Amino acid sequence: MDTLLTPTAKPQAMPTDWRDFFTLTKPRVMTLVIFTGICGLLAAPGSIHPVLGFTAILAIAMGAGGSAALNHWWEVDLDRGMKRTANRPLPSGRMRREDARDFGIFLSVTSVGLMGVAIGWLAAASLAVAIIYYAVIYTMWLKPRTPQNIVIGGGSGAFPPFIGWVAVTGEITLMPVLLFAIIFMWTPPHFWALALFMKSDYAKVGIPMMPVVAGERSTRRQILIYTVFLAPVAIAPWAIGATSWVYGSVAVVLSLLFLALAMPVGTRTRADEDMMSEEKTLFKYSIYYLFILFGALVADRLLENSGLISAGPFG
């Protein structure tokens, strides 16, 4: 570590080092990655041995953590200039940049190899694409160049349920593609709601987020548009007969509430000394939305397997 010690300073304890490495994996994001990956695995038709299921989720988590560490490594200068990221291990000087890079590469390569050997190479290839998508296509290419970075880059976060499903079935069908599409469509309104009240930070470091480049009015309009498009995509698994009314009713109610919260965000104009409460509420709700929606997907599958319900548009 490149920590500068003064005569009165004390070396950092080893647990702090491990917490810094853990921070590189973006644990809050990792929670959503692991959850949606587990949901994809549990909702898939068929079965998988619990040890193999755990291995698949472990590989997904390692891959997500590795790509996040590479994101930290690449964006250290940007993180140093933003208030909410300035205390991360690299910009704060608690960790060498090379250590973050090597840690990210190790996790990424190991995760793909583990997935391939234990589960199958289709799932491993999907995981490799997800890692490259986030660490290279989004972080290194899209994010610093286009306000559409979140739209296109949203695919990186949409892979976990897709990979979980493929790990069980060994094939790519319409349903895992729909699970991918749900998160893909969810990402813009979720992240742009955050970007609206973090606009000054992004402007400060020159990241071309939508509110900075296109302005708030355009951003708000697109939040509303993507929310409208998200609703039918979220309901689609029920419409095609892959789930029952249990998932379908939850998807309808959640999506209507999402739209109700997005309406004031999409149509209002911010005033001076605005606390951005509507935007913050939408951002927080969007997180609950995804957790509850995918939880309902798993509950639907468990109820169907127990014989209590049957799949279909009205089953």
Sequence and secondary structure as in RCSB ss.txt:
>XXXX:A:sequence
MDTLLTPTAKPQAMPTDWRDFFTLTKPRVMTLVIFTGICGLLAAPGSIHPVLGFTAILAIAMGAGGSAALNHWWE
VDLDRGMKRTANRPLPSGRMRREDARDFGIFLSVTSVGLMGVAIGWLAAASLAVAIIYYAVIYTMWLKPRTPQNI
VIGGGSGAFPPFIGWVAVTGEITLMPVLLFAIIFMWTPPHFWALALFMKSDYAKVGIPMMPVVAGERSTRRQILI
YTVFLAPVAIAPWAIGATSWVYGSVAVVLSLLFLALAMPVGTRTRADEDMMSEEKTLFKYSIYYLFILFGALVAD
RLLENSGLISAGPFG
>XXXX:A:secstr
      TT     HHHHHHHHHHHT HHHHHHHHHHHHHHHHHSSS   HHHHHHHHHHHHHHHHHHHHHHHHHT
HHHHHTSTTTTTSTTTTTSS HHHHHHHHHHHHHHHHHHHHHHT HHHHHHHHHHHHIIIIIIIIIITTT TTHH
HHHGGGGGHHHHHHHHHHHSS  HHHHHHHHHHHHHHHHHHHHHHHHTHHHHHHHT   HHHHT HHHHHHHHHH
HHHHHHHHHHHHHHTTSS HHHHHHHHHHHHHHHHHHHHHHH    TT   HHHHHHHHHHHHHHHHHHHHHHHH
HHHHHTTS   STT 
